[in-house]
Amino acid sequence: MVESILKLIRYDVLKLNFALNLNYCYNENRTIEVNPQLTRQINKIDENQAEVVLTFAISSAEDLTTPFDFELSIRGIFESNQWETTCPDVMKINTVAILFPFLRSLIATVTANVNVPPYVLPVINVEQWLKQSEQEQANQ
């Protein structure tokens, strides 16, 4: 077995907010429209550790198309003795890929237990998502 150079030491839920959109009409037969925002922040702790924070948010913006507001931030503490020698993009991609299933599970669990249609965040290609995010930030 090949051991990874990257280790998840722990993950924490930093923020979890859910609010029902009382303006949403559940009686209509329509597809629920959500526009989730997903962001990532990486901070070095020391030469061997870094924290990665993933934040997921859905906002109803007081419209009738989104049944709830939801915000979730999780933080992973990662350790590697090869931060400097391994391509930084590989570390960015791998840390997000490791945390993403925790984020998906928490979102599905919370929404399934608050009496709204459960929201399951689709699986993503982390590398493509990061490129798209960075391109959107550069265009702003």
C-alpha positions, 0 to 999 in steps of 0.5 A: 500500500502506498501511503499518501504524502497528505494527511487529514488530521481532523475536520471541524464544522465552523458554521451551520445556518439554515433558515426556511424561506416562508415565501416559498410556495410548496403547493406548486409542482415545479422544480426547485431552483437553487444557485449554490455558491461554493468557495475555498480558502487555504491558509498555511499554519506552519511548514507542515500544516495548512487549513482548508475551509470550504463554504457552501451557501444557498440564498433565497434572496427573498424570492419564491424559487428557493425554499431555504437559505443554507450556509455551511463552512467546514475546515480541514487541518492537513499535514504534509512534509512536502508542501514546498516540493509538491506542486501547490495546485496538486495540494489545492485539488487534493485537500478539497477532494478529501473534504468534499464528501464531508461537505456533501454528506452534511448538506444532505443530512441537514436538508433531509431532516428539516422537512424540506426536499433533501438537497444532494450536492452533485459530485464535482470535478475539483480541478475544473471547479477550481479553475472556473472559480479562479477565472471568475475571481479574476474577471471581477 
